Amino acid sequence: MTDHRAQHEIISSNKDIDIRFYLSVDEGGYVGPHWHSSLEIIYMLEGDMQVKCEETEEEVRAGDISIINSGEIHSFRSKKNKALVLQIPDPLLEKFIPEYASIRFRADSHPVREAEITRLDRLKKICYDMYIVYEIQPEGYLLKFNSLLYDLLYMLLHSYSEKTPGKEAVRNNKNREQIKSILRYLDQNHDRHVTVQETAGHFGYNADYLSRMLKKQIGFTATEYLYEIRMDHIYRDLLNTEDYVNEIFLRHGCSNYKVAMRWFRERYQCTPTQARKNAADKKLMIKTRKLI
């Protein structure tokens, strides 16, 4: 999984099916708050990761399933892992589920009741069978893949969904859209000395309230989130340019070198110079393997 800034992620379906479906092999890292217009299902096969999704946070370990609803702001912090990922676009779900806009999906990865354990095992089996069929692609594989996909959607609707009352759904969507607007503003202004007070005033909030609201929804205050964005940009420039580290820091709004360096070390467990060297060594290793 690659890093994202606060943004709406555009998801393209696989060429031959109506969803995006793939085996994710992740070396570990951090994916910042983002959202997309698809229902996302992650079936962890190996390793683990932390998923922060608005007001909830969960540890997803091998054998667990995590469901992220369309439009929900979420982020990942992961160690080395392998997972099956299904991203089902809204238009497909709206086609078969008339009240889809008012439905939220949830799955408990550690149920206690026998019936729920059996049901979850079936959900996992469907996901894995989809992977086997799509990987091998026997004659008529699309017939089998789509039948499994519809079984999955039917099961999600009847066993892992809950309806949100109309007024509550409208209120939740309004709050979510406001948070997204704030994140976009911080992203667009990360390269200058934008303050919490300025950001709060732009949206008609008190500075303390703004930070508390963001902390509750995405796990960061406004200042913390600004530095998360800046670290993404800085890391990208370190790997793709030969510019001096100080120059890159200043380019992305980090005038306090000491604070920025502390954030970088906490995020990447190394200095900027070491990160650049590690990336260069990795590229050289890959190139050497290809030559061999």
N, C-alpha and C positions, 0 to 999 in steps of 0.2 A: 504494500500500500504506500503510495507516495504522499509527500507533504502537501497540505492545502492551506492557503490563507482563508480568511473568513470569506466564503463565497458560496454561490450556488453552483454546485458541481453538475456539469452537463454529462449525463450518462447515455452512451450509445449502446443499443442492443447488439448482440452477436448478429452476424449477417444472415444466419439461417433460422434464427428463433426470435421470439418476441420479447425476450428478456436479455439482460446481461448475466452471463453465467461463466464462472471461471474458478480455477484453483489458484488461490493466493499463496505464494511462498514469500514470506516476509522476514527479512533479516533483523527486524526490530527497529523501533524509532518512535516518532511522534507525528501524528496527523492532527493539525489544529482544527478548531470548530468550523464546520461546514454543513451543508444540507443539500438535499437533492429531491427531485420530484419522482421518487421511486420508493417502494417498500424494500428494505434491505434485510436479508437473512444471512447470518454468518454461522456456519457450522464448523466449530474448531476441531481440527483433527489432531494437531500436535502443538505443543507450546501453550502460550496464554497471552492475554492482553487485557488492559483496562478500557472499558467503554464508558465514557461520560456522555450522557444523553439528557440534556436540559437538567431536570431536578433529580435525576437518578444516576448512580454510578455502579457498575458491576464488574467483577472479575470473571472473564470468560476463559475457562480452562479447556483442555482437551476433552472432547465428549459433550461440551456445552453448546447450546444454540442461543444466539442473541438476535432479537428482532428490533430493527430501527424503523420507525414509521416515516412515511413521506413528510418532508418539511421540517422534521425535528432537527434541531441543531445538535450536532454530536462531534466528539473527538475521540481519538484513540491514542493510547500509550502502550506500546507492545514490546515484548521480547521476541526472540526468534520463534516463528510459528508457521503453521500450514493450515489453511482453512478453505472450505468451499464457500463461495460468495454468490448469492442470487440477488439481483436487483431488478425488481418488477415494476415497470413504469405505471404511473397513475392511469393513463388511458386504458390500458388492458384491464386493470382492476375495476375501473368505473364501468367498463363494458359489461362485466358479469356481476358486479355488486352495486345495485342501484343506490344504496345509502352509504357508499364507501367514504364520502367526505366526513361522516359523523362517526366512523369506526376507527378504533385504535387496536392494534394487535400487541399481545404480550405473551411471553412464554417463560414459565418457571423451569430452569434447567435442573432443578433438584426437587422434583415432586416427591411427596411421601406416600400418597395413596396409590395402590397397585394399578388401578385403572388409568391414572394419570401417567404413571411410569410406562405402561404399555403403549399409551397414546404417543408419548414423546419418542419412544423407541421407533414407532412407525414413522413419525415425522422425519427422524434422522435417516431411516432406511430409504425413504422416498428421495431425500436429498442425495444420498450416496448412489442410489440406483440411477438417478439423473446423470450424475457424474460418469458412471461406468458406461451408460448408453451413449453419452455425448463424446466420451473419449474414444471408444471403440468404433462407433458409428456403423453398425451393421446395416444391411439393406432395410430400408424403411424405418431408420432410426428416429426420424422426426415424428412418426406416428406414436412410437413408444415414449419419446421424450415429452411430447405435448400431453399425452395421457397422464404421465406422472406429474407434470406441471399442474394440470387441472385437478388431480387428486390432492396435490399440495394446497392449492388455493381453497378447495372445498373444506379441507381439514382445518386450515387456518381460520376460515370464516366460522365454522361450527364449534371449534374447540379452543381457539386462541384469540378471540375477538371480544371487544366490549364496546357498546354504543355510548357515545358521549351526548348528553342532552344538548339540544340545539343552541341555547343561549351560552352554555359553557364552552361549546365548540367554537362559537364565534369569538368569545372572549379570549380563549386560548390562542386562536389564530391571529387575533389582533395583537396580543402581547408578543407572540413569536415574530410577527412581521416588524414590530418596533425594535426588538432586539437585533434582528438582521440589519435593519437600517443603521443602528448604532455601530455594529461591527463593520459594515461597509465604510462608514464615515471614518472610523479609526484606521482602517486599512488604507484608505485613500489619502490620509493625512499623516501616516506613520513617519514620513521622511522629514518632518519639521517638529518644532517644539510645541506640539498640540497638548493642551492641558485638560485635566478632567473637568475643571470648571468651564472651560470653553465648550467642551463636548456636551456637558450637561445643559448648558445654556442654549446650545443649538437645538436641543430636543425639548426644552422647557422643563428640565428636571433640576433638582438640587444635586450637587456633586456627590454627597454621601449616599443619597438614595440611588443614584445611577450606578455607583460602584457596588452597592449591596445587591441591586437587581441583577447586574451582570454576574456577580459572584454566585448568586443562587442559580442562575440559568445555565452558565457555561463553566463555572468553577474558577473564574478569574475576576479580579477587579479591573477597572478600566486601565489602570497603569500596568498591571500584570499582563493584560491582554496585548497592550501596545508593544511590550517587550517581546512577547511571544511572536507577534507579527514580524517585528524587526529581526529577530533571530532567523526566521525563515528566509527573509530577503538577504541577510548577511551571509548565511550559509550558502545560498545559491550563487551569490557573487564570488565567494571564496573559491568555489569549485569551477566557475566559468570565466573568471577573469584573472589577470596577474596583478591587479591593483593592490596597493599597500593596505594592510589591515585597518590602520587608522582612517584612511580615506573611505573605505567601505563602511566603517562604523558611522562616520559623519554623514555619508550619503543617505543613510537610513535612520537619521534622527537621533543617533546615540552620541551626544556630545559629552556625556560623562563616561569616559573610557573604563573606569574602575567598575562601575555598576554594570555596564554592558558586558564586560569580560566575565563578571560573576554569573550573569544570566547565561552566557554562552557555555561556560564550564558546566553549569548545572544541567543544561539541556543536552550537550553533546559529550560530556565527560572528557573533554580535552580542550586545548587552546585552539584558536583559529588557525595558527600555523601548523599545528599537528593535524587538524582536520583536513587541511589542504594537502599535506603530505600523505595522509592515509588514503585519501581519494586517488591521488596520483599513483601510489603503490598498488592500489586495487586495479586501476586501469591497466597498469603495466603487467600485472599478474594475469589478467584476462587475455591481454594481447599475446603474452608468451604462451599461454595454453593453446590458443588458436594456431599459433605457428607450429607447435609440437604436434 
